[in-house]
Amino acid sequence: MRRREFLGLIGGAGVLSVAVHAQQATMPVVGFLHGATPEAYAPQLAAFRKSLGEAGYSEGQNVTVELR
């Protein structure tokens, strides 16, 4: 009976460690694609960031914005 308890304990610990690692949240990344330089579309980018803020997102805290 001790062997079964030991194996159950070891197996349970392995499953628990996998479950803990699986629950780590990642920060979402939003890509802003445009063919010109960032200075050329600065008004659109400002409006985009303002809309993200109104939706409850703060750049660097809960969302990442990448310019391409």
N, C-alpha and C positions, 0 to 999 in steps of 0.2 A: 504494500500500500504506500510506503514511503517513496518508492521510485515513481509511481504515478503522480503523486503530489508534487514531487520535484520537477518532473517533466512538464506538468501543467503550469507550474510557476514560471519556468523558463520560457515556455511557449507564450504565456500571457504577457510576459515582459517584452518579448519581441514584437508582438502585435501592438502593444501600447506604444512602444517607441516609434513604430511606423506611423501610427495614427497621430502622434504629436507632431512629427515632421510634416505630415500631409496637411496640417491645418495652418501653416504659415501663409499669411496673406502677402500678395505681391502688389506693388503699386501699379495702377493702370498707366499705360503710355498712350498718349494721343499724338498722332503725327499730323503736322500741318504741311501739306505739299503745295508748292508754288514754283513756277518756273523762273521768277525774277529774284533779285536780291531782297533780303529782309527789309531794307529801307524802303523799297518800292511798294511793298504791301503792308507797311506799318499800320495804316488805319484799319485794314481788315483784321490784322493780327490783334490789335487792341480790342476791337469789337468781339473777337473770338474769345480772348481771355476774360473780358467782362462777362460774357455769357456763361463761361465756365464758372466764374465766381457766383453768378446769380443762381446757378444750378447746385451750388454747394461745394464746388471743387476749389481747392487752393493749390496753385502750382508749387511743387516742391514738398507739400505736406501730404496730400492724398491723390495727386495726379502729376504725371510728368509730361511736358509738352516738348516734342522734338520738331525742329524746323528742318525741312529738306528742300 
